[in-house]
Amino acid sequence: MSIRLVRRGAAAAALAITSSLIVGVGAARAATIGCGQVIKTSVTLTADIGPCAHDGLIVRADHITVNLGGHRIFGTPEPGDGAGVFVKARVGVTVENGTVSDFDGGVVVVNGYGNTVTGITATDNVGSSGDPNVRNTFLGDGILLEGSSHDLVEDNTSIDNGPFSGIGMYSEPDSDHHFPASASAGNLIFDNTVTGNVDCRFGPFCDNDGIRIEPGDGPGNVIRGNTVDGNGLDGISLFADSDANVLQSNVVDNNGFHGAVPGDGIRVFSSRNVIVGNTADANAAGGVSVGGRTVFPPGSLPPNPITGNPRGMDNILSANRALGNGVFDLYDSNPGCDHNLWSGNTFGTAEPSCTTQ
């Protein structure tokens, strides 16, 4: 479907675009866009776009706004349709106000700076990885920052995406995320609803985290005030070497029941993070956990876990509430907590005793 664009600006706030800024139409015709359109000026959609077999909209200008106008950009049921909104190596772009669905990845920001994603519903964006009968894709996330810094991801809803995350942040490429390595630092993930991210194109289990922070991210990323529930593996996961970040005032409940192993509310594999004032109740394994993944030998049930290699030191974990979790409410795999400072938390079960301060 093609749609009309409305250009922002004092001189043309209520006029349709009649220039060739986007698609090269003459002055007598209103500009239109559809699937795969390159966007070089601020736009507001006036209708849905899709189904798109490849990327939906591709942003190639700085300091512009892509306002979906309450409309939907959608892909196909098959893998390989790319990103719904693809923002690569851009500064100061805002993507806002609409729904992005049925792509491999919803809104994807790569190697950018100072961009904003707000008011977006990212749903049913599902990539593929590991199934010999389905070709792999390079995405699998609702909203994704790849090697991008000082971005704002605020007031979005991410639901039923996978197999990696509802909201993901990566600094180093891997087999499923291909981009030039770059630090992801100083980003703010604020006031989002991240729920039910369990979808995958293979199974029966996928490693869907609600908010996933991959290796190399930091310092200075802040994940604050988000509601994260019902996701497949961990609610919020800080991977190894994702250091010096802040997790504050998030509600992280009922996660970890649809992953390859039981998942935690908040899982920290990294160091020098501040984990403060969060709620992590009724998750499948741990509430707030530091260190190697807890696994269960064949025939074993909680609370008799075997612990993986300890990781995560010099973290501050304070004033969190964790109750009714499947294994331990508070857990640290490091003997003696190894310079992790646990203090003032509310909990029912904890291991080892150094977590109970």
C-alpha positions in Angstrom: 0.0 0.0 0.0 1.3 3.5 -0.8 0.5 6.5 1.5 0.8 10.2 1.5 3.5 12.0 3.6 3.0 15.2 5.5 6.1 17.3 5.9 6.7 19.1 9.2 7.8 22.7 9.3 6.3 26.2 9.8 5.7 26.8 6.1 4.2 23.4 5.3 2.6 22.0 8.5 -0.7 21.2 6.8 0.5 20.6 3.3 1.3 17.3 1.4 4.8 17.0 0.2 5.1 18.0 -3.5 8.9 18.1 -3.8 11.2 15.3 -4.8 12.9 15.0 -1.4 11.8 11.4 -1.0 10.7 9.8 -4.2 11.3 12.3 -6.9 7.8 13.2 -7.9 6.9 16.4 -9.7 5.4 19.5 -8.1 1.9 18.6 -9.3 1.8 15.3 -7.4 1.8 14.5 -3.7 4.8 12.3 -2.6 4.0 8.8 -1.6 5.9 6.0 0.2 5.6 2.3 0.6 7.7 -0.7 1.7 11.5 -0.1 1.5 11.2 3.7 1.2 14.2 5.7 2.0 13.3 8.6 4.3 15.3 11.8 4.2 13.0 14.4 5.8 10.5 14.4 8.7 7.3 12.6 7.8 3.9 11.6 9.3 2.2 8.6 8.0 -1.5 8.8 7.0 -2.1 5.1 6.5 -0.7 1.6 7.2 2.3 0.3 5.2 2.6 -3.4 4.3 3.0 -6.3 4.0 6.7 -5.7 3.4 8.9 -8.5 2.1 12.0 -6.6 3.2 12.8 -3.5 5.4 9.8 -1.2 6.0 11.2 2.3 6.2 15.0 3.1 5.9 16.0 6.4 7.6 19.0 8.2 5.9 19.0 11.6 7.4 19.9 13.2 10.8 17.7 15.2 13.1 14.4 14.1 11.5 11.2 12.6 13.0 9.4 9.5 11.6 5.9 9.8 13.0 3.8 6.7 12.3 0.7 8.7 13.0 -0.9 5.9 14.9 -0.6 3.6 11.9 1.1 0.2 11.5 4.1 -0.9 9.4 4.0 -4.7 9.0 6.0 -7.4 7.4 5.2 -11.0 6.4 4.8 -14.3 8.3 8.1 -15.5 6.8 11.6 -14.9 8.0 13.9 -12.6 6.0 11.8 -9.4 6.0 14.4 -7.3 7.9 13.6 -4.4 10.1 10.3 -2.5 10.3 12.1 0.9 10.8 15.9 0.8 10.1 18.0 3.7 11.4 21.7 3.2 10.5 24.5 5.6 11.4 22.2 8.5 12.1 22.1 11.3 14.8 19.1 12.8 16.5 16.4 10.7 14.7 13.0 10.2 16.5 10.7 7.2 15.6 7.4 7.6 17.3 3.6 6.9 17.6 2.6 3.7 15.9 2.9 -0.1 15.6 5.7 -2.1 14.0 5.0 -5.8 13.5 5.8 -9.1 11.7 9.4 -8.2 10.7 12.5 -10.0 11.9 13.2 -6.9 14.0 10.8 -4.0 14.8 12.7 -0.7 15.3 16.4 -1.2 14.7 19.0 1.5 15.5 22.6 0.8 14.4 25.8 2.8 15.1 23.8 5.9 15.9 23.9 8.7 18.5 21.2 10.6 20.4 18.2 8.9 18.7 14.7 8.4 20.3 12.2 5.6 20.0 8.9 6.5 21.8 5.3 5.5 21.7 5.9 2.4 19.6 4.2 -0.9 19.9 6.6 -3.6 18.6 4.8 -6.9 18.3 5.3 -10.2 16.6 8.7 -9.4 15.3 10.4 -12.8 15.1 13.7 -13.8 13.7 15.2 -17.3 13.2 18.3 -18.9 14.5 19.4 -22.5 14.8 16.6 -24.3 12.9 18.1 -26.3 10.0 14.8 -26.1 8.2 14.5 -22.3 8.3 17.2 -19.9 7.1 18.8 -17.7 9.8 18.0 -14.0 10.0 20.2 -11.3 11.5 17.5 -10.0 14.0 15.0 -11.3 16.5 14.1 -8.3 18.8 11.2 -5.9 19.2 13.3 -2.7 19.7 17.1 -3.0 19.1 20.1 -0.7 19.7 23.3 -2.1 18.0 26.4 -0.2 18.8 24.4 3.0 19.5 24.9 5.5 22.3 23.0 8.2 24.2 19.7 7.0 22.8 16.3 7.2 24.5 13.9 4.2 24.4 10.8 5.5 26.3 7.2 4.7 26.7 7.1 1.8 24.3 5.3 -1.6 24.4 7.2 -4.6 23.3 5.2 -7.9 23.2 5.5 -11.3 21.5 8.9 -10.7 19.9 11.8 -13.2 19.7 13.8 -15.3 19.9 16.2 -12.8 21.6 14.6 -9.9 23.3 11.7 -7.5 23.7 14.3 -4.6 23.9 17.9 -5.4 23.1 21.2 -3.5 23.4 24.3 -4.9 21.7 27.9 -3.6 21.3 29.5 -6.6 19.6 28.2 -8.5 16.6 27.3 -12.1 16.8 25.9 -14.8 14.5 22.4 -13.2 14.7 23.3 -9.5 14.9 25.7 -8.2 12.2 27.0 -4.6 12.6 30.3 -2.8 13.1 31.3 -3.2 16.7 30.8 0.0 18.8 30.1 0.9 22.4 26.5 1.2 23.5 26.9 3.7 26.3 24.7 6.3 28.0 21.4 5.0 26.7 18.2 5.4 28.7 15.6 2.6 28.6 12.7 4.1 30.5 9.1 3.5 31.3 8.5 0.7 28.7 6.2 -2.3 29.0 8.0 -5.5 27.9 5.8 -8.5 28.2 5.2 -11.9 26.8 8.3 -12.0 24.6 8.3 -15.8 24.0 7.9 -16.1 20.2 10.2 -18.1 18.0 10.3 -19.9 14.6 11.7 -23.0 16.2 11.4 -24.6 19.6 10.0 -25.6 21.9 12.2 -23.3 23.8 13.7 -19.9 22.9 16.0 -17.6 24.9 13.8 -14.6 24.9 14.8 -12.0 27.5 12.6 -9.1 28.3 15.5 -6.5 28.2 18.8 -8.0 27.1 22.1 -6.1 27.5 24.8 -8.0 25.5 28.6 -8.0 26.0 30.5 -4.7 25.9 27.6 -2.4 26.7 28.3 0.4 29.1 29.2 2.4 30.9 26.3 4.6 31.9 23.3 2.8 30.4 20.2 3.3 32.6 17.3 0.8 32.7 14.7 2.5 34.8 11.0 2.3 35.6 10.1 -0.5 33.1 7.5 -3.2 33.6 9.0 -6.5 32.5 6.8 -9.6 32.9 6.0 -13.0 31.3 9.1 -13.2 29.1 10.6 -16.5 28.1 14.0 -16.5 29.9 15.3 -13.6 32.1 13.3 -10.4 32.7 16.4 -8.2 32.5 19.8 -9.8 31.7 23.2 -8.0 31.9 25.6 -10.2 30.0 29.3 -10.6 30.8 31.4 -7.4 30.3 28.2 -5.2 30.3 29.7 -3.1 33.1 28.8 0.0 35.1 25.2 0.3 34.3 22.1 1.2 36.4 19.0 -0.9 36.9 16.5 1.1 39.0 12.8 0.9 39.9 11.9 -1.8 37.4 9.0 -4.3 38.1 10.3 -7.6 36.9 7.8 -10.4 37.6 6.7 -13.9 36.3 9.6 -14.4 33.8 11.6 -17.5 33.0 8.9 -20.1 32.3 9.3 -20.4 28.5 13.1 -20.5 28.0 15.6 -23.3 27.5 16.2 -23.3 31.2 14.3 -21.6 34.1 15.0 -17.9 34.0 15.5 -15.1 36.6 13.9 -11.8 37.1 17.2 -9.9 37.1 20.3 -11.8 36.1 23.7 -10.0 36.3 26.8 -11.6 34.7 28.8 -8.4 34.7 30.5 -6.0 37.1 30.3 -2.5 38.7 26.5 -2.2 38.1 24.0 -0.6 40.5 20.9 -2.6 41.0 18.6 -0.6 43.2 14.9 -0.4 44.1 13.6 -3.1 41.8 10.8 -5.6 42.3 11.5 -9.2 41.1 8.7 -11.5 42.2 7.4 -15.0 41.1 10.1 -15.7 38.5 10.9 -19.3 37.5 14.4 -19.5 39.0 15.9 -16.5 40.9 14.6 -13.1 41.7 17.8 -11.0 41.7 20.9 -13.2 40.8 24.6 -12.5 40.2 26.9 -14.9 38.4 26.8 -18.1 36.4 23.6 -19.5 35.2 21.9 -22.0 37.6 21.3 -25.3 35.9 19.5 -28.4 37.0 20.9 -31.9 36.4 18.6 -34.6 34.8 15.9 -35.6 37.3 16.7 -32.8 39.7 14.2 -30.2 40.8 14.8 -27.0 42.8 16.1 -26.2 45.3 19.2 -28.4 44.4 20.9 -26.5 41.7 24.4 -26.9 40.2 26.0 -23.5 39.7 27.9 -22.5 36.6 31.2 -20.4 36.6 31.0 -17.4 38.9 30.9 -14.1 37.2 30.0 -10.6 38.3 31.9 -8.6 40.9 31.8 -5.2 42.6 28.1 -4.8 42.0 25.8 -2.9 44.4 22.4 -4.6 45.0 20.3 -2.6 47.4 16.7 -1.9 48.4 15.3 -4.5 46.0 12.2 -6.7 46.7 12.3 -10.3 45.6 9.6 -12.7 46.8 8.1 -16.0 45.8 10.7 -17.0 43.2 11.2 -20.6 42.2 14.7 -21.2 43.5 16.2 -18.3 45.5 14.9 -14.7 45.8 18.5 -13.5 46.1 21.4 -15.5 44.8 25.2 -14.9 44.3 27.3 -17.7 42.7 30.5 -16.1 43.9 31.8 -17.6 47.2 31.5 -14.9 49.8 29.8 -12.7 47.2 33.3 -11.6 46.0 33.0 -7.8 46.5 29.3 -7.7 45.5 27.5 -5.5 48.1 24.0 -6.7 49.0 22.1 -4.5 51.4 18.6 -3.6 52.5 16.8 -6.0 50.2 13.4 -7.6 51.0 13.4 -11.4 50.4 12.2 -14.8 51.5 15.1 -17.1 50.5 18.7 -16.2 49.8 22.0 -18.0 49.1 24.8 -17.5 50.3 24.5 -15.7 53.6 26.4 -12.7 52.3 23.3 -11.7 50.3 21.2 -11.2 53.4 22.8 -8.0 54.7 
